[in-house]
Amino acid sequence: MTDHELEAFEQQLRRTTPGKLPEDFAARLRVAEPKQMRAESETITPSMADFWRNLRRTLRWLIPATALTVAVMVAWQGSQPLVNRPASRAAGSLSSTRAAGSLIKADDVKINQQLVSSFDAVARLPNGEPVRFRCENWMDQVVVSDKARGLVVENSKPRVEVVPVGFETY
């Protein structure tokens, strides 16, 4: 539609008068209680824009806080000493003196690091300056084999890296 046709259509719409309400609908409106209509009109419903704005505000601090919490927990867990089981439980039917005296001779050692996920998070410092973090979730795996004994020891552990990255503004 051109601008001229659109203007003509709008003028024609302004000149028209609204049609008469159907009788059954008008009767239902007359019967309806004013209290119900007032209560519905007074109910305030937040718009979707408010919902997304509040969600964005919440995620703005929730994502960096979660990443920082995970990083602190992983660092704390890594600082705890490893607790070894007594040799008698680890060896099963072997005697504890024999199991304690023997060492594993690793024929094959495999180390694997796999990136599971990564994401960026932005937070604000108390002075208002934005800071960007690069968060990476890794799965570290070590497999040690002693083929003479038929022994395979496998250890997998998740790791989180949080690195502050410069926030470039143009």
N, C-alpha and C positions, 0 to 999 in steps of 0.2 A: 504494500500500500504506500502511495506517495504521501507527502505531507499535506497536500491539498485535499486528497481523498479522506485522510484521517481527520482533518479539521471539519470537513463536511459531515462526516459520520458522527463526530462528537456533538456538533450543533443539532443534528437530527435526534440524538439521544437526549439532549437537554430539553427539547420540545415535547418529547413523549411524556405521558402521564403514567404512573404506576397502575397496574391492574388491580382489580378488587380481590381481596382475600377469599379463598374458598370458605363456604359457610361452616363446614365441619372443623376447619382449622381455627376460624374465628371463635367458634363455640368453645373449643378446648382452651383457647387463650383466656376467655372470659371466666371459665371455671377454675383455672389454675390459681393457687393461693399466692398472694403477693409475697409472703414470707419466704417461700421456696425460691421465687425468682430473685428476691433481694439477697438471699444467702448465696446463691450461685454467682451473682454479679459481684459480691463483696469478697469472694474467695480470690486470693492473689496467687496466681500460678507463675512461677519463674519461667522466663523464656529459655529457649535452648541456648541462646547466646550467653546468658548468665551461667547456665550449667557448664558450658565448655570453658568459660572464663574462670570459674571457680575450680574446675578440674585442672586446668593449666596452672593456676596458682598453686594448687596442692602438689602437683607433680614437680613443679619447679624446685621445691625444697625436698620432696619425698625421695626422688631418684638419687640425688647426691648423698642424702642422709643414709639411704639404704646401702649404696655402694661403699660409703665410709664405714658403716657398721660391719659389712661383710669383710672389708679389708682388715679391720681391727680384729675381728674374730679369727680370721685366717692367720694373721700375724701372731696372735696370742696362742693359737693351737700349735703353730710351728715352734714356738718358744718352749713348749712343755716337753720335758724329757720323755723319751720313748721307754715304755715299760715292757721288759722282756718277760716272757713266761718262763717258769722253771723248766729246765731241760727235760725233766721226766715227763711232763705233759706234752712237750713239743715232739719228743722222740717216740711217743706211743709205747710200744712194747720194749724198747731198748732201755737198758739200765741208765740211771742218771749220770753215773761216772763215765760211762762209755760215750754217752751223747755229749756231755760237757767237754770231753777231751778231743772230740773230733771236730774238724772245721770243714766248712763247705769250700770246695775248690771249684770256682766258677769256670765252666768251659765256655759259656756263652752269656753275654750280658747285652740286653737290648734296652735302650732308653728312648722313650717316645714322648713328645710334647704335642698336644693337639689343641688348637684354638676352638673352643666350643661356641662362644659368642662374644660380641664386642658391641659397645654402644658409647655414645658421648652423653655427658651430662653437664648442665650449666648451673652454677650456683652464684650467689652474690655474697661478697665479703661484708662484714659489718659496716665498712665505709661506703658500700654501694657498688664497688667495682666488681664486674662480672669475672668469673673464673670458669674455665672449661676443663673438664676431666675426661680422659680417655679410659674407659673401663673394659678390661678384657678378662674373660673367664677361660682358664686353661685346664686341661686334664693331663697331669704328668703320670707317666707309667714307666716302671722299671721291672724288667724280667731277668732273673738270674737263674741259670741252669747248671746243674752238676750232673752230667750224663753218666758218670761212673756209678752214682747212687740212684739215678733216676729221679732226682729231686729238682723241682721247679718252684721258685719263689717269685710271686708276682705281687707288686704293690702299685695301686693306683690312688692318686690323691688329687682333688681339685685345688686350683690355685686362682686367686683373683689379683690382678694388677690394676692399680688405680694410679694414673700418671696425670699431673696437671699439665695442661697444654696452653700455650699462649693464645689469648683471645684477640684476634686481629679485627680491628675496626677500620673501615675505609672512609 
